[in-house]
């Protein structure tokens, strides 16, 4: 288990470039299974979860070639589908939540797809019903082996249909879209997720010869085609990392420029942090955050406490609620953080309370944060990262705290953040990685 040691209380300064978007990359890499032709993808982040998925595709028989940093070609022209029922696949696929998205394209091309119960963050229940209900709507037969926690879908032919999703699941929508792209007839998906990641996937499939309309809305129409071609695709900058760096700059009173953010794809993210009092400027395609000794949380116009809650896009992404919470600990004012989607994601606040933060955990979904206004610094401590987003939040807290903090289980952070210690050192952080 790896460990970070962080000497906090230092102001950082400089430029930092966000990696490619983790959540988009997982979808896009799975979409390479839709065609036997070569697909080239650039700006792929070098992180554990993405590398695990590339490894699974390679074991499946996809020819994977690394062309340079973040650039790969994938060609799925000679697959070994027997691998899907092997013990090795059950082990590797079960350790990665994103592996669920190989099922849609495999079902579309080969009439079957299998997946062990995926792993990932320990942040509460994460249902797979949306995925498999969508496949069943397209005509697939679902089977489940409880003893092995193993799922499968099979179909001689998928047929387009109308469906209303029970939740706007991003990965569920992506999986169904990939399956419907090669189905016979037209598929209409209502209550579809419309995150930029999903928009990128749909745009890529269209460049491959697909016919998807309604992109960016919650009503997608997919006209199935017989086959798809190869293409080139570039992954967006990671909006979660961009939000993380905004929070880090505020917590450490640092002057930071976040480069090449594709600002128009960030939605409400900058405005949510502005409501927390964080100053920032949109310069060309960069975000400049000046050094701030204080930042004050807005109240609503009737004087009531601000609530920051997650919601389906274009609402605030749940992946940034942990960042908003830790940033609030050093703000002037109070805020209610409402995590609607996952019932275990706020449990990391006990570590922040140990560091001196004033937080009331109301229930598994809500926490009230009373900001310290930087009058009292957080205290250095020893922590263990429970998941990716809590891990980066604890790292930001450690960067602002006085003294030397230790964070164990940093593999969780490495799952979502590329070379994070090296990039932080480049802007002045004192951070050491220990085995």
C-alpha positions in Angstrom: 0.0 0.0 0.0 1.5 3.3 -1.1 1.7 6.4 1.0 2.1 10.2 0.5 3.8 12.4 3.0 2.8 16.1 2.6 4.3 19.1 4.3 1.4 21.5 4.3 1.0 25.3 4.8 2.9 26.2 1.7 1.6 28.6 -1.0 1.8 27.1 -4.5 2.4 29.0 -7.7 2.5 28.2 -11.4 0.6 26.5 -14.2 -1.0 23.1 -14.2 -2.5 21.3 -17.1 -5.4 18.9 -16.5 -5.1 15.3 -17.7 -7.6 13.7 -20.1 -11.0 13.0 -18.6 -11.0 9.6 -16.8 -14.8 9.0 -17.1 -14.7 9.8 -20.8 -11.7 7.7 -21.6 -13.3 4.6 -20.1 -16.3 5.0 -22.4 -14.3 5.8 -25.5 -11.9 2.9 -25.1 -14.8 0.5 -24.7 -16.4 2.0 -27.9 -13.3 0.8 -29.9 -15.0 -2.7 -29.7 -17.8 -1.5 -32.0 -15.6 -1.8 -35.1 -12.9 -4.1 -36.5 -11.1 -1.1 -37.9 -8.4 0.9 -36.2 -9.4 3.7 -33.8 -6.8 6.3 -32.6 -7.4 8.0 -29.3 -5.3 10.9 -27.9 -5.1 12.6 -24.5 -5.8 9.3 -22.6 -4.8 9.8 -18.9 -2.1 7.5 -17.6 -4.0 6.3 -14.5 -4.7 2.9 -12.9 -8.3 2.6 -13.9 -7.7 3.4 -17.6 -4.6 1.2 -17.7 -6.6 -1.7 -16.2 -9.2 -1.3 -18.9 -6.6 -1.2 -21.7 -5.1 -4.4 -20.2 -8.5 -6.1 -20.3 -9.0 -5.2 -23.9 -5.5 -6.5 -24.8 -6.3 -9.8 -23.1 -9.5 -9.9 -25.1 -7.6 -9.8 -28.3 -7.6 -6.1 -29.2 -4.4 -5.0 -30.8 -3.3 -2.0 -28.7 -0.4 0.2 -29.7 1.0 3.1 -27.8 1.9 5.9 -30.2 3.2 8.4 -27.6 2.2 9.9 -24.3 -1.5 9.6 -24.0 -2.0 8.4 -27.6 -3.1 4.8 -28.5 -4.5 2.9 -31.4 -7.0 0.1 -30.8 -8.1 -2.6 -33.4 -10.7 -5.1 -32.3 -10.6 -7.3 -35.5 -9.6 -10.7 -33.9 -11.2 -11.1 -30.5 -11.2 -14.2 -28.2 -14.6 -14.2 -26.7 -13.9 -17.2 -24.6 -11.7 -14.9 -22.5 -15.0 -13.4 -21.1 -15.7 -16.6 -19.2 -12.1 -17.1 -17.9 -11.0 -16.8 -14.3 -8.5 -14.1 -15.3 -11.3 -11.9 -16.7 -13.4 -12.4 -13.6 -10.5 -11.2 -11.5 -9.5 -8.2 -13.7 -13.0 -7.2 -14.6 -14.3 -7.5 -11.1 -11.6 -4.9 -9.9 -12.8 -2.2 -12.3 -16.2 -0.6 -12.4 -15.7 0.8 -15.9 -15.4 -2.7 -17.3 -19.2 -2.9 -17.4 -19.1 -0.8 -20.5 -17.6 -3.5 -22.7 -20.9 -5.3 -22.5 -22.8 -3.0 -24.8 -20.4 -3.0 -27.8 -19.8 -6.8 -27.5 -23.5 -7.5 -27.4 -24.0 -5.3 -30.5 -21.2 -6.9 -32.5 -21.2 -10.5 -31.3 -24.5 -11.1 -29.7 -23.2 -11.7 -26.2 -21.5 -9.9 -23.4 -20.4 -11.0 -19.9 -19.1 -9.2 -16.9 -18.3 -10.1 -13.3 -19.8 -7.8 -10.7 -17.6 -4.7 -11.0 -15.6 -3.2 -8.2 -14.4 0.4 -7.9 -15.0 3.0 -5.2 -16.5 2.1 -1.8 -19.1 4.9 -1.8 -22.3 3.0 -1.5 -24.6 1.0 -3.8 -24.2 1.6 -7.5 -26.9 -0.2 -9.4 -26.4 -1.9 -12.7 -30.1 -2.3 -13.4 -30.2 0.6 -15.9 -27.6 -1.1 -18.1 -29.3 -4.5 -18.3 -32.8 -3.2 -18.5 -31.7 -1.2 -21.5 -30.2 -4.3 -23.1 -33.4 -6.3 -22.4 -35.4 -3.5 -24.0 -33.3 -4.0 -27.2 -34.2 -7.7 -27.2 -31.3 -9.3 -25.2 -31.8 -12.1 -22.7 -30.3 -11.4 -19.2 -28.7 -14.1 -17.0 -27.2 -13.8 -13.6 -25.2 -16.4 -11.7 -25.4 -15.3 -8.0 -22.8 -17.8 -6.8 -20.2 -16.1 -8.9 -21.7 -12.6 -9.1 -21.5 -12.9 -12.8 -23.8 -11.2 -15.3 -24.4 -11.9 -19.0 -26.6 -10.8 -21.9 -27.2 -12.6 -25.2 -29.2 -11.8 -28.3 -29.3 -13.1 -31.9 -30.4 -9.7 -33.0 -30.9 -6.3 -31.3 -33.9 -4.3 -32.3 -34.4 -0.6 -31.8 -37.2 0.5 -29.4 -38.3 3.4 -27.2 -37.2 3.3 -23.6 -37.5 5.6 -20.6 -34.5 5.1 -18.3 -35.3 4.9 -14.5 -32.2 7.0 -13.8 -30.0 9.2 -15.9 -27.0 6.9 -15.5 -23.9 8.1 -17.4 -22.4 4.7 -17.8 -25.8 3.1 -18.3 -26.7 5.5 -21.1 -23.3 5.0 -22.7 -23.6 1.2 -22.7 -27.1 1.3 -24.2 -26.1 3.9 -26.8 -23.2 1.6 -27.9 -25.5 -1.4 -28.2 -28.2 0.6 -30.0 -25.7 2.0 -32.6 -25.6 -1.4 -34.3 -29.2 -2.5 -33.6 -31.8 -2.9 -36.3 -34.1 0.1 -36.5 -34.4 3.2 -34.4 -33.8 3.5 -30.6 -35.1 6.4 -28.6 -33.7 6.9 -25.1 -35.6 9.4 -22.8 -34.0 10.5 -19.5 -30.6 9.9 -21.0 -27.5 11.3 -19.4 -26.2 14.2 -21.3 -22.8 14.9 -19.6 -20.0 16.1 -21.9 -18.5 12.6 -21.7 -21.6 11.1 -23.2 -21.7 13.9 -25.8 -18.1 13.0 -26.8 -19.0 9.3 -27.1 -22.0 10.1 -29.4 -19.9 12.4 -31.5 -17.3 9.7 -31.9 -19.8 7.1 -32.9 -21.2 9.5 -35.5 -17.7 10.0 -36.9 -17.5 6.2 -37.1 -20.6 6.2 -39.3 -23.3 6.1 -36.6 -26.5 8.1 -36.7 -27.2 9.7 -33.3 -29.3 12.8 -32.8 -30.3 14.8 -29.8 -26.7 14.9 -28.5 -26.5 17.1 -25.4 -30.1 16.6 -24.5 -31.9 14.0 -22.4 -33.7 12.6 -25.5 -31.4 10.6 -27.8 -32.4 9.0 -31.0 -30.1 6.3 -32.5 -30.7 5.0 -36.0 -28.9 1.6 -36.0 -26.4 0.9 -38.8 -24.9 -2.4 -40.0 -21.3 -1.5 -39.3 -19.0 1.2 -38.0 -15.7 2.4 -39.2 -12.5 3.5 -37.5 -11.9 7.1 -36.5 -9.7 9.5 -34.5 -10.8 11.0 -31.2 -9.4 13.3 -28.6 -10.5 13.1 -24.9 -11.6 16.2 -23.2 -9.7 17.7 -20.2 -10.9 16.2 -16.9 -13.5 18.6 -15.4 -13.1 16.8 -12.0 -9.4 17.6 -12.0 -10.1 21.2 -13.0 -12.5 21.5 -10.1 -9.9 19.9 -7.8 -7.2 22.5 -8.8 -9.7 25.4 -8.2 -10.3 24.1 -4.7 -6.6 23.5 -4.0 -5.7 27.0 -5.1 -8.3 28.5 -2.7 -7.4 26.3 0.3 -3.7 27.0 0.0 -4.0 30.8 -0.9 -2.1 30.0 -4.1 -1.9 31.7 -7.5 -2.6 29.0 -10.0 -3.3 29.0 -13.8 -5.2 25.9 -15.0 -4.3 25.5 -18.7 -6.5 24.4 -21.7 -9.7 23.7 -19.8 -12.2 23.8 -22.6 -14.2 26.2 -20.5 -17.5 25.8 -22.4 -17.6 22.2 -21.4 -17.4 22.9 -17.6 -21.1 23.8 -17.2 -21.9 25.2 -13.7 -18.6 24.1 -12.1 -16.9 27.5 -12.1 -20.1 29.2 -10.9 -20.5 26.8 -7.9 -17.0 27.7 -6.8 -17.6 31.4 -7.3 -20.6 31.0 -4.9 -18.1 29.8 -2.4 -16.2 33.0 -2.8 -13.4 31.8 -5.0 -12.2 34.4 -7.4 -11.2 33.2 -10.9 -10.8 34.6 -14.4 -11.5 33.0 -17.7 -8.4 33.9 -19.9 -8.5 32.5 -23.4 -9.0 28.8 -22.6 -7.3 29.0 -19.2 -8.6 29.6 -15.7 -6.5 32.0 -13.6 -7.0 31.9 -9.8 -5.3 34.7 -7.9 -3.9 34.1 -4.4 -6.7 34.7 -1.9 -6.3 35.1 1.9 -10.1 34.7 2.4 -13.1 33.6 0.5 -16.7 34.0 1.6 -19.6 31.7 0.9 -22.7 33.4 -0.5 -26.1 33.0 1.2 -29.3 32.8 -0.7 -31.1 36.1 -1.3 -33.4 35.5 1.7 -30.4 35.0 3.9 -30.7 31.2 4.2 -27.6 29.0 4.1 -26.3 27.9 0.7 -26.8 24.3 -0.3 -24.5 22.6 -2.8 -26.1 19.4 -4.1 -25.3 17.0 -7.0 -27.7 16.6 -9.9 -27.7 15.1 -13.4 -25.9 17.2 -16.0 -26.1 20.2 -16.4 -26.3 20.1 -12.6 -23.3 19.9 -10.4 -21.4 16.7 -10.7 -21.3 14.4 -7.6 -17.6 13.8 -8.2 -16.8 17.4 -7.0 -18.9 17.4 -3.8 -16.0 16.1 -1.8 -13.9 18.9 -3.1 -16.5 21.5 -2.3 -16.8 20.2 1.2 -13.1 20.4 2.0 -12.9 23.8 0.4 -15.7 25.0 2.7 -13.8 24.1 5.8 -11.5 27.2 5.4 -14.2 29.5 3.9 -15.9 32.4 5.7 -19.5 31.3 6.3 -21.4 28.0 6.3 -22.8 25.6 3.6 -24.9 22.5 3.5 -23.4 19.7 1.3 -26.1 17.4 0.0 -24.8 14.2 -1.7 -27.9 12.7 -3.2 -26.5 9.8 -5.2 -24.2 7.8 -2.9 -24.9 7.1 0.7 -21.3 6.4 1.8 -19.4 9.2 0.0 -19.4 11.7 2.9 -18.1 9.3 5.5 -14.5 10.6 5.0 -15.4 13.7 6.9 -14.3 12.1 10.2 -10.7 12.6 8.9 -11.3 16.3 8.3 -12.9 16.6 11.8 -9.7 15.1 13.2 -7.8 17.8 11.4 -9.9 20.5 13.2 -12.6 21.1 10.6 -16.1 22.1 11.9 -18.4 19.7 10.2 -21.7 18.2 11.3 -22.6 15.0 9.5 -26.4 15.2 9.5 -26.9 11.8 7.9 -25.3 9.7 5.2 -26.2 12.2 2.5 -25.8 15.6 4.2 -23.1 17.5 6.0 -23.1 21.1 7.3 -19.7 22.8 7.2 -18.9 25.8 9.4 -15.9 27.5 7.8 -12.9 28.5 9.8 -12.1 31.5 7.6 -8.4 30.5 7.7 -8.3 31.9 11.3 -7.4 28.4 12.4 -5.4 26.1 10.1 -6.2 22.5 9.7 -3.9 20.2 11.7 -1.6 17.6 10.1 -2.6 14.0 10.7 -2.4 10.5 9.4 -5.3 9.4 7.1 -6.3 6.6 4.7 -7.9 7.3 1.4 -11.3 5.4 1.0 -12.0 6.4 -2.7 -10.7 8.6 -5.5 -12.5 11.8 -4.7 -12.2 11.6 -1.0 -8.5 10.9 -1.5 -7.9 14.0 -3.5 -9.9 16.0 -1.0 -7.8 14.7 1.9 -4.7 15.6 -0.1 -5.9 19.1 -0.6 -6.6 19.4 3.1 -3.1 18.1 3.8 -1.6 20.7 1.5 -3.3 23.5 3.5 -2.6 22.0 7.0 0.3 23.0 9.2 2.8 20.2 9.6 3.4 16.9 8.0 0.4 14.7 7.0 0.5 11.1 5.9 -2.1 9.6 3.5 -2.2 5.8 3.1 -3.8 3.8 0.3 -2.9 6.3 -2.3 -3.6 3.8 -5.0 -7.1 5.1 -4.8 -5.9 8.6 -5.8 -3.7 7.0 -8.5 -6.8 5.4 -10.0 -8.0 8.9 -11.1 -5.1 11.3 -11.1 -2.0 11.0 -13.3 1.4 11.6 -11.8 -0.2 13.8 -9.2 2.8 14.1 -6.9 5.1 15.1 -9.8 2.7 17.7 -11.1 2.2 19.2 -7.6 5.9 19.3 -6.9 6.3 21.4 -10.2 4.2 24.2 -8.6 5.9 24.1 -5.2 4.2 21.4 -3.2 6.3 19.3 -0.7 5.0 15.8 -1.3 6.9 12.5 -1.1 5.7 9.1 -2.3 6.6 6.2 -0.2 6.2 2.5 -0.9 
